[in-house]
Amino acid sequence: MAHDKTPGSPSGNPSGNPSGGPAGRPTRRPKQRARGGPRRTGDRPAGRSEARTALRREVVSTVGVLADATDFAAMRRYRTFAFHNHRVYLREVEELLKSLTTDRLHTTVALFDPQDFAAYCETHDLDPDTALSRSKYTAGIAERGSTLPYGGEPLDRLLPRLVDTAVRRATWEYATALLADIGECADCGQDIGRAALNRASHLLSRLLTAAGPGRHHVVCSVRAPDEHLLAVLHITDTDTDRDTDTDRDAAEDGEGDDPPATARFDAAESAEFVTVLATAIALENPGGVVLRTSAPDSPDRLHGWRLHQSDLVPLTEAEVFSAYCTDATTGEPISPEPNVEYLAGFDLGTDAPDSHH
């Protein structure tokens, strides 16, 4: 530790003046500190940079990504969009995401849609050729919930999941809009869309009750006026003590309006599935449901139903096999999957549907 030699030390005051100045001339006394003693540096508030860093950790970041080359090319018409190569752009996006994660910021990723962005700017009277407009659009995607959290994984693994999330969200929004526009029944005055949602929920509950334990993959496919809608629901039922035959008997007897307590599934997936199924019910359009069940030490089991007059009618074993083993485009046969059993659908014991017009 270094010590400064002060004028008041014996060797530094040859005049003998206690004040330390030349003989006969008083010197100023050092200023006294305010009461309370010397300031403790540990009590000093954080500097501006430290405070700003602390606040930055409270910020939620959402990054909009142009997932494919076509969307990227559409954005290149804007002068303020600085990138010219899609591969380089994706690499820079990934580096940005990693840096945000390194800073311990909660970061989500959204799919940036150039056509939707242009419509958004027109609706809100924004100049699309600005970074501010792009950031506002991205914030709007986050508000709708069409984002995924970024956890440090490679971008090429995240993008397929992100596209799937965006497609599912768009499907749900389209189906919801269809149901909202149908209106009331001409006979009874009931809201047809709401009645269809209730019916679809009833059908799904019966299906989950009758499916029994195991890992289930349920697909609903329906025709809509402008689109072919698809919804997927993943369920895990871990109650191996339950008997599948007993569950199906209960379903046929009219029991099981609520899914089994041991059934685990994503609530958003369930809502999307019910909404898509309800669209076919409300519009009286063709549709079908397929259930694939996986269990340890046994082949996968496939069952199928077709939607007819607001009910799920079991397909025969031959119909299930044909649906899976025929190319939908060419009509040519496809080899069956190994270790898979193609089985008839089973009776769900659903209530008689109401008729609305």
C-alpha positions as CSV (number, residue, x, y, z in Angstrom):
1,M,0.0,0.0,0.0
2,A,1.4,3.4,-1.0
3,H,1.4,6.4,1.4
4,D,1.7,10.0,0.5
5,K,4.1,12.2,2.4
6,T,2.1,15.1,3.8
7,P,3.5,18.6,4.7
8,G,2.4,18.2,8.3
9,S,4.9,15.4,9.0
10,P,8.0,16.2,11.0
11,S,10.4,15.8,8.1
12,G,8.2,18.0,5.9
13,N,7.8,21.0,8.3
14,P,11.3,22.4,9.0
15,S,9.8,25.7,10.2
16,G,8.2,24.2,13.2
17,N,4.9,26.0,12.3
18,P,2.2,23.6,13.4
19,S,0.1,24.7,10.5
20,G,2.7,23.5,8.1
21,G,3.3,26.8,6.3
22,P,6.2,29.2,6.3
23,A,7.0,30.9,9.7
24,G,4.7,33.7,10.6
25,R,2.2,32.9,7.8
26,P,-0.9,30.9,8.7
27,T,-2.1,28.3,6.3
28,R,-5.7,27.3,5.5
29,R,-7.0,24.4,7.4
30,P,-8.4,21.5,5.3
31,K,-12.1,21.6,4.9
32,Q,-14.0,19.5,7.3
33,R,-16.3,16.8,6.0
34,A,-20.0,17.1,6.6
35,R,-21.4,15.4,9.6
36,G,-21.9,11.7,9.3
37,G,-18.4,10.8,8.5
38,P,-16.8,9.9,5.1
39,R,-19.0,8.7,2.3
40,R,-18.9,4.9,1.9
41,T,-18.4,4.0,-1.7
42,G,-20.4,0.9,-1.3
43,D,-23.6,3.0,-0.8
44,R,-23.0,4.8,-4.1
45,P,-25.9,4.2,-6.6
46,A,-25.1,2.3,-9.7
47,G,-23.8,4.3,-12.6
48,R,-25.9,5.0,-15.7
49,S,-24.4,2.2,-17.7
50,E,-25.0,-0.4,-14.9
51,A,-28.6,0.8,-14.5
52,R,-29.2,0.6,-18.2
53,T,-27.8,-2.9,-18.3
54,A,-30.0,-4.0,-15.5
55,L,-33.1,-2.5,-17.3
56,R,-32.1,-4.2,-20.5
57,R,-32.4,-7.6,-18.8
58,E,-36.1,-6.8,-18.3
59,V,-36.7,-6.3,-22.0
60,V,-38.5,-9.1,-24.0
61,S,-37.2,-9.5,-27.5
62,T,-39.0,-10.8,-30.5
63,V,-37.2,-11.4,-33.8
64,G,-39.1,-11.8,-37.0
65,V,-37.6,-14.3,-39.5
66,L,-38.0,-14.7,-43.2
67,A,-37.9,-18.4,-43.3
68,D,-37.7,-19.2,-47.0
69,A,-36.0,-17.6,-50.1
70,T,-39.3,-16.5,-51.7
71,D,-40.3,-14.4,-48.7
72,F,-36.7,-13.0,-48.5
73,A,-36.8,-12.0,-52.2
74,A,-40.1,-10.2,-51.6
75,M,-38.6,-8.0,-48.9
76,R,-35.6,-7.0,-51.0
77,R,-37.8,-4.5,-52.9
78,Y,-37.6,-2.3,-49.8
79,R,-34.6,0.0,-49.8
80,T,-34.1,-0.1,-46.0
81,F,-33.9,-3.9,-46.0
82,A,-30.2,-4.3,-45.9
83,F,-29.6,-7.9,-46.9
84,H,-29.0,-9.4,-50.3
85,N,-28.3,-13.1,-49.6
86,H,-30.8,-15.3,-47.8
87,R,-28.1,-17.6,-46.4
88,V,-26.1,-14.7,-45.0
89,Y,-29.3,-13.2,-43.6
90,L,-30.2,-16.4,-41.7
91,R,-26.6,-16.7,-40.4
92,E,-26.9,-13.1,-39.1
93,V,-30.3,-13.8,-37.5
94,E,-28.9,-16.8,-35.7
95,E,-25.9,-14.8,-34.4
96,L,-28.3,-12.2,-33.2
97,L,-30.5,-14.7,-31.4
98,K,-27.4,-16.2,-29.7
99,S,-26.2,-12.8,-28.5
100,L,-29.6,-12.1,-27.0
101,T,-29.5,-15.4,-25.2
102,T,-26.0,-14.7,-24.0
103,D,-27.3,-11.5,-22.5
104,R,-29.9,-13.6,-20.7
105,L,-32.8,-11.9,-22.4
106,H,-36.1,-13.7,-22.9
107,T,-36.3,-14.1,-26.7
108,T,-39.0,-15.3,-29.0
109,V,-39.0,-15.9,-32.7
110,A,-41.8,-15.1,-35.2
111,L,-42.4,-15.9,-38.8
112,F,-42.3,-12.8,-40.9
113,D,-44.8,-12.9,-43.8
114,P,-44.2,-10.2,-46.5
115,Q,-47.7,-10.3,-47.9
116,D,-49.3,-10.0,-44.4
117,F,-46.8,-7.3,-43.6
118,A,-47.8,-5.2,-46.7
119,A,-51.5,-5.6,-45.7
120,Y,-50.7,-4.6,-42.1
121,C,-48.9,-1.4,-43.3
122,E,-51.8,-0.5,-45.6
123,T,-54.4,-1.0,-42.8
124,H,-52.4,1.0,-40.3
125,D,-51.2,3.7,-42.8
126,L,-47.6,2.9,-42.3
127,D,-44.6,3.2,-44.7
128,P,-43.5,-0.4,-45.3
129,D,-40.0,0.7,-46.2
130,T,-38.9,1.5,-42.7
131,A,-37.4,-0.6,-39.9
132,L,-40.0,0.9,-37.5
133,S,-42.9,-0.5,-39.5
134,R,-41.2,-3.9,-39.6
135,S,-40.7,-3.9,-35.9
136,K,-44.3,-2.9,-35.2
137,Y,-45.5,-5.7,-37.4
138,T,-43.3,-8.2,-35.6
139,A,-44.7,-6.9,-32.2
140,G,-48.2,-7.6,-33.6
141,I,-47.3,-11.2,-34.4
142,A,-46.1,-11.6,-30.8
143,E,-49.3,-10.2,-29.4
144,R,-51.3,-12.9,-31.4
145,G,-49.2,-15.6,-29.9
146,S,-47.6,-17.0,-33.1
147,T,-44.1,-17.2,-31.6
148,L,-41.7,-19.8,-30.2
149,P,-39.2,-19.2,-27.4
150,Y,-35.6,-19.4,-28.5
151,G,-33.4,-21.6,-26.4
152,G,-30.1,-21.6,-28.2
153,E,-30.9,-24.3,-30.8
154,P,-29.7,-24.1,-34.4
155,L,-32.0,-22.0,-36.5
156,D,-32.5,-24.8,-39.1
157,R,-34.1,-26.9,-36.4
158,L,-36.3,-24.1,-35.1
159,L,-37.6,-22.9,-38.5
160,P,-39.8,-26.0,-39.3
161,R,-41.4,-25.7,-35.9
162,L,-42.0,-22.0,-36.4
163,V,-43.6,-22.6,-39.8
164,D,-45.8,-25.3,-38.4
165,T,-46.9,-22.9,-35.6
166,A,-47.7,-20.2,-38.0
167,V,-49.7,-22.5,-40.3
168,R,-51.7,-23.9,-37.3
169,R,-52.4,-20.3,-36.1
170,A,-53.6,-19.3,-39.6
171,T,-55.8,-22.4,-39.8
172,W,-57.4,-21.7,-36.5
173,E,-58.0,-18.0,-37.4
174,Y,-59.5,-19.0,-40.7
175,A,-61.8,-21.7,-39.2
176,T,-62.8,-19.3,-36.4
177,A,-63.8,-16.6,-38.9
178,L,-65.9,-19.2,-40.9
179,L,-67.7,-20.2,-37.7
180,A,-68.4,-16.6,-36.7
181,D,-69.9,-15.7,-40.1
182,I,-72.4,-18.6,-40.3
183,G,-74.9,-16.9,-38.1
184,E,-78.0,-18.3,-36.4
185,C,-80.2,-21.3,-37.2
186,A,-83.2,-20.3,-39.2
187,D,-85.4,-22.8,-37.3
188,C,-84.3,-22.4,-33.6
189,G,-82.3,-19.2,-33.6
190,Q,-79.2,-20.9,-32.0
191,D,-75.8,-19.7,-33.0
192,I,-74.7,-22.4,-35.5
193,G,-70.9,-21.8,-34.9
194,R,-71.2,-22.2,-31.2
195,A,-73.4,-25.3,-31.5
196,A,-70.8,-26.8,-33.8
197,L,-68.0,-26.1,-31.4
198,N,-69.9,-27.8,-28.6
199,R,-70.6,-30.8,-30.8
200,A,-66.9,-31.1,-31.9
201,S,-65.8,-30.9,-28.2
202,H,-68.3,-33.7,-27.4
203,L,-66.9,-35.9,-30.2
204,L,-63.3,-35.3,-29.1
205,S,-64.1,-36.1,-25.5
206,R,-65.7,-39.4,-26.5
207,L,-62.8,-40.3,-28.7
208,L,-60.2,-39.7,-26.0
209,T,-62.3,-41.7,-23.5
210,A,-62.5,-44.7,-25.9
211,A,-58.9,-44.5,-27.1
212,G,-57.5,-45.8,-23.8
213,P,-54.0,-45.5,-22.5
214,G,-51.0,-44.9,-24.7
215,R,-49.6,-42.2,-27.0
216,H,-52.2,-41.0,-29.4
217,H,-51.9,-39.0,-32.6
218,V,-55.2,-37.7,-33.8
219,V,-55.6,-36.0,-37.2
220,C,-58.7,-34.2,-38.4
221,S,-59.0,-33.3,-42.1
222,V,-61.9,-31.3,-43.5
223,R,-62.9,-29.4,-46.6
224,A,-63.6,-25.7,-46.3
225,P,-64.8,-23.3,-49.0
226,D,-61.4,-22.0,-49.9
227,E,-59.0,-24.4,-48.1
228,H,-58.3,-27.9,-47.1
229,L,-58.0,-27.7,-43.3
230,L,-55.8,-30.0,-41.2
231,A,-55.5,-30.2,-37.4
232,V,-53.3,-32.5,-35.3
233,L,-53.6,-33.3,-31.6
234,H,-51.1,-35.3,-29.6
235,I,-52.3,-37.0,-26.4
236,T,-50.5,-39.1,-23.8
237,D,-52.6,-41.2,-21.4
238,T,-50.4,-42.9,-18.8
239,D,-53.1,-44.7,-16.9
240,T,-52.1,-48.3,-17.8
241,D,-54.5,-49.7,-15.2
242,R,-57.5,-48.6,-17.3
243,D,-58.9,-51.2,-19.7
244,T,-59.5,-50.0,-23.2
245,D,-62.4,-52.3,-23.8
246,T,-64.1,-51.0,-20.6
247,D,-63.5,-47.4,-21.8
248,R,-65.1,-48.2,-25.2
249,D,-68.1,-49.9,-23.5
250,A,-68.5,-46.8,-21.3
251,A,-68.4,-44.5,-24.4
252,E,-71.0,-46.6,-26.2
253,D,-73.2,-46.4,-23.1
254,G,-73.1,-42.6,-23.3
255,E,-70.4,-42.0,-20.6
256,G,-67.3,-39.9,-21.1
257,D,-68.3,-36.4,-21.9
258,D,-65.0,-35.2,-20.3
259,P,-61.6,-36.4,-21.4
260,P,-59.9,-38.8,-18.9
261,A,-58.1,-37.1,-16.1
262,T,-54.9,-38.9,-17.0
263,A,-55.0,-37.7,-20.6
264,R,-52.3,-35.0,-21.2
265,F,-52.5,-32.7,-24.3
266,D,-51.7,-29.2,-25.3
267,A,-54.7,-26.9,-24.8
268,A,-53.9,-24.8,-27.9
269,E,-53.7,-28.0,-30.1
270,S,-57.0,-29.1,-28.6
271,A,-58.7,-25.8,-29.4
272,E,-57.4,-25.9,-33.0
273,F,-58.6,-29.5,-33.4
274,V,-62.1,-28.7,-32.1
275,T,-62.4,-25.6,-34.2
276,V,-61.4,-27.4,-37.5
277,L,-63.8,-30.2,-36.8
278,A,-66.6,-27.7,-35.9
279,T,-66.1,-26.1,-39.3
280,A,-67.0,-29.3,-41.1
281,I,-70.0,-29.8,-38.7
282,A,-71.4,-26.3,-39.2
283,L,-70.9,-26.2,-43.0
284,E,-71.9,-29.9,-43.4
285,N,-68.8,-30.5,-45.4
286,P,-66.9,-33.8,-45.8
287,G,-64.3,-34.6,-43.2
288,G,-62.6,-37.4,-41.4
289,V,-60.6,-38.3,-38.3
290,V,-57.8,-40.8,-37.9
291,L,-56.4,-42.1,-34.5
292,R,-53.0,-43.6,-34.3
293,T,-52.1,-45.2,-31.0
294,S,-48.6,-46.3,-29.9
295,A,-47.8,-48.5,-26.9
296,P,-44.6,-50.2,-25.8
297,D,-43.9,-53.6,-27.2
298,S,-46.8,-53.6,-29.7
299,P,-47.5,-52.4,-33.2
300,D,-49.1,-49.0,-33.8
301,R,-52.9,-49.2,-34.3
302,L,-54.7,-47.0,-36.8
303,H,-58.5,-46.4,-36.6
304,G,-60.6,-44.1,-38.8
305,W,-64.0,-42.3,-38.9
306,R,-65.8,-40.1,-41.5
307,L,-67.9,-37.2,-40.5
308,H,-71.5,-37.6,-41.5
309,Q,-74.4,-35.5,-40.3
310,S,-72.5,-34.1,-37.4
311,D,-71.4,-37.5,-36.2
312,L,-68.2,-39.6,-36.5
313,V,-69.1,-42.9,-38.3
314,P,-66.5,-45.7,-38.0
315,L,-64.7,-46.7,-41.2
316,T,-64.2,-50.4,-42.0
317,E,-60.8,-52.0,-41.8
318,A,-60.6,-52.0,-45.6
319,E,-61.5,-48.3,-45.7
320,V,-58.8,-47.4,-43.2
321,F,-56.2,-49.4,-45.2
322,S,-57.3,-47.8,-48.4
323,A,-57.1,-44.3,-47.0
324,Y,-53.5,-44.8,-45.8
325,C,-52.2,-47.0,-48.6
326,T,-53.4,-45.0,-51.6
327,D,-51.7,-42.0,-53.1
328,A,-54.1,-39.1,-52.8
329,T,-52.8,-37.5,-56.0
330,T,-52.3,-40.4,-58.4
331,G,-54.6,-43.0,-56.9
332,E,-51.8,-45.5,-57.0
333,P,-51.3,-48.0,-54.1
334,I,-48.7,-47.3,-51.5
335,S,-46.9,-50.0,-49.5
336,P,-48.3,-50.2,-45.9
337,E,-46.1,-49.1,-43.1
338,P,-44.3,-51.9,-41.2
339,N,-45.3,-52.7,-37.6
340,V,-48.7,-50.9,-38.1
341,E,-52.2,-52.5,-37.8
342,Y,-55.0,-51.0,-39.9
343,L,-58.2,-51.4,-37.9
344,A,-61.8,-50.3,-38.2
345,G,-63.0,-47.4,-36.2
346,F,-65.0,-48.1,-33.1
347,D,-68.3,-46.8,-31.9
348,L,-68.0,-43.6,-29.9
349,G,-71.5,-43.8,-28.5
350,T,-72.1,-40.1,-29.2
351,D,-75.4,-38.4,-28.6
352,A,-77.8,-37.8,-31.5
353,P,-76.8,-34.5,-33.1
354,D,-79.1,-31.5,-33.4
355,S,-80.1,-30.3,-36.8
356,H,-79.5,-26.7,-37.7
357,H,-80.1,-24.8,-41.0
